[in-house]
Amino acid sequence: MKGRHKQKYNKKHQIFTIGIFFIITFIYVIYHFNTNDSVKKVVKTPSKSFLTSQSTVKVGETAIYKNIHFRVNNFDFKDSNAIGGDSITNKLGIDNQLVVVNITITNLSKQKFNYDAYFFQLDDNGKLTDTTEAYPNVDHDIDSGTLGVGDSITGNLVAKGNTNHHLKIIYQQDINPTKGKITFKLN
């Protein structure tokens, strides 16, 4: 009799354990696919706007990650004469100029959003440089701060890059390199 009771108990325990496993797996899958972790691109047509899953966008287009809107408004090259002369030329190096990227970040999420210039990098043909360069005569640098719900900031990211190369600005805040990476093709 004891053996039968133990056998019934083991079957119930196994069914319970399998049920808990499936419930946890189901919750994980639902959460994983509904966390809004993919980057979207806003596509506008004459009659409507819609989102597509795309992590590479062009200047003037808007990318959305976790309801934070990122838009590179424009970019420009500044040579050393425009920003301070010979001392700047020595710092930039041969064939490099300052790349000034004007960007707008808008928080349309339901919580505060922390931004930082260190989340952005300039990709100069595979060579990544930070966008925290500070130079005279370049105003409105984006540094770091917090955007409240509905708030927006527009400012400049500054880095050095070669005008003859294909340049991109890369945003990556999430520590997971497969999530939240946005690439803006500048030229």
Secondary structure in CASP SS format (residue, H / E / C, confidence):
PFRMAT SS
TARGET T0000
AUTHOR 0000-0000-0000
METHOD secondary structure of the structure
MODEL  1
M C 1.00
K H 1.00
G H 1.00
R H 1.00
H H 1.00
K H 1.00
Q H 1.00
K H 1.00
Y H 1.00
N H 1.00
K H 1.00
K H 1.00
H H 1.00
Q H 1.00
I H 1.00
F H 1.00
T H 1.00
I H 1.00
G H 1.00
I H 1.00
F H 1.00
F H 1.00
I H 1.00
I H 1.00
T H 1.00
F H 1.00
I H 1.00
Y H 1.00
V H 1.00
I H 1.00
Y H 1.00
H H 1.00
F H 1.00
N C 1.00
T C 1.00
N C 1.00
D C 1.00
S C 1.00
V C 1.00
K E 1.00
K E 1.00
V E 1.00
V E 1.00
K E 1.00
T C 1.00
P C 1.00
S C 1.00
K C 1.00
S E 1.00
F E 1.00
L E 1.00
T E 1.00
S E 1.00
Q C 1.00
S C 1.00
T E 1.00
V E 1.00
K E 1.00
V C 1.00
G C 1.00
E C 1.00
T E 1.00
A E 1.00
I E 1.00
Y E 1.00
K C 1.00
N C 1.00
I E 1.00
H E 1.00
F E 1.00
R E 1.00
V E 1.00
N E 1.00
N E 1.00
F E 1.00
D E 1.00
F E 1.00
K E 1.00
D C 1.00
S H 1.00
N H 1.00
A H 1.00
I H 1.00
G C 1.00
G C 1.00
D H 1.00
S H 1.00
I H 1.00
T H 1.00
N H 1.00
K H 1.00
L H 1.00
G C 1.00
I C 1.00
D C 1.00
N E 1.00
Q E 1.00
L E 1.00
V E 1.00
V E 1.00
V E 1.00
N E 1.00
I E 1.00
T E 1.00
I E 1.00
T E 1.00
N E 1.00
L C 1.00
S C 1.00
K C 1.00
Q C 1.00
K C 1.00
F E 1.00
N E 1.00
Y E 1.00
D E 1.00
A H 1.00
Y H 1.00
F H 1.00
F E 1.00
Q E 1.00
L E 1.00
D E 1.00
D E 1.00
N C 1.00
G C 1.00
K E 1.00
L E 1.00
T E 1.00
D E 1.00
T C 1.00
T E 1.00
E C 1.00
A C 1.00
Y C 1.00
P C 1.00
N C 1.00
V C 1.00
D C 1.00
H C 1.00
D E 1.00
I C 1.00
D C 1.00
S E 1.00
G E 1.00
T E 1.00
L E 1.00
G C 1.00
V C 1.00
G C 1.00
D C 1.00
S E 1.00
I E 1.00
T E 1.00
G E 1.00
N E 1.00
L E 1.00
V E 1.00
A E 1.00
K E 1.00
G E 1.00
N E 1.00
T C 1.00
N C 1.00
H C 1.00
H C 1.00
L E 1.00
K E 1.00
I E 1.00
I E 1.00
Y E 1.00
Q C 1.00
Q C 1.00
D C 1.00
I C 1.00
N C 1.00
P C 1.00
T C 1.00
K C 1.00
G C 1.00
K C 1.00
I E 1.00
T E 1.00
F E 1.00
K E 1.00
L C 1.00
N C 1.00
END
